[in-house]
């Protein structure tokens, strides 16, 4: 009748863990042979029910995937081929490239990277094409290779971003590249994809890789080649050059709003649930027109509130000045065109400049120290151009401002002034973006 109490000397929260230094052990694969399942040589001869056979391809795919938890989309399941790309040093570099560049110095939560955004676009691209296959699979003829190509395009579309993302491309590169030389992160993404395939011997058909690269460039080249015209709608999922509604925007708008503490009134899940293909183009249910408008309105709000914030722009100008000064010694511009060199560029270049003792980088280091100490370039003024004057309005230059000084005692030089000409609209100028895509309604639906 006595009560026996068992106690341990180890604290209740302690949890010893063990690791092995050897390479990982291959994961056993479950295979289906006829009406039997086999695992690691052990066969189960019981007949598999019809419902299990119907869902077996989906189950088999899930068993071969890796689950990664994302704070926006929860569990993201990555297939083996995509994992081959992810587990490379070239793709992992995106962990050190912030999605919003220097915005984290103004919005402390904006520390998310291109790595997680790429993973989010990969997931949404797969979800979008799976939904189309679910509702219109027999009509559209969507194949497994189509699904894989769309997912890979979402995964690899931002491989070519430089340090601090768009700040590098928009503020630094125009000052160091020779006139007439064009560089875009989209084309570098294509070069990086080829480089990863060759460097890591990834088994992917050349035709599939070409389709993936064409999908990445679809926003800048909305007219596909004749070879891709049969399933043109697939090229609208990741980078839509026809109306701008794509899963890339779905992810970065939701992710950036969360990181910066802004309200996102756009609901991408509703749009994805109500997309269909009509005449080889992705269309949306007519009732979602307001949601479509909110997509572009939220994007414009992000530009006004976050991306072009006065302090963010001041920091970007200082970063560009520091990189231009450091370029003579670090030869940053020499690494732009060879992916074998480019993948070594990331946000850590700022810390390299900040902590160096090399005399050639001293002036650049002082600028970075000013950024750290919040001794930023001073915002002076802004002018909002009326809509009716936009068509004939020319960009303002530092020379225009320097030559228009009227107050005595003021002596600003061109090199003292930095001008930012920003155009913020709903991606289609004066037009309403809602009018750029096609609607559909059900026959019994009352709009």
Protein Blocks (a to p, Z undefined) as FASTA:
>chain_A
ZZcddddfbdfkbccddddfbdcddddddddehjacceehiacfbdcdfklmmmmmmmmm
mmmpccdddfklopadddfklmmmmmpcklmmmmmmcfklmmmmmmmmlmccfklmmmmm
mmmmmmmmmmmmmmmmmmnopafklmmmmmmmmmmmmmmpcehilmmmmmmmmmmpcghi
acdfklmmmmmmmmmmmmnopacdfklmmmmmmmmmmmmmmbccfklmmmmmlmmmmmcc
knopafklmmmmmmmmmmnopacfbdfklmmmmgcceehiacddfklmmmmmmmmmmmmm
mmmmmmmgfklmmmmmmmmmmmmmmmmmnommmmmmmmklmmmgcfklmmmmmmpcbfkl
mmmmmmmmmmmnopacddfbdcdddfklmmmpccddfklmmmmpfbghiacdfklpccdd
ddddehnajacfklmpccdddfkbcZZ
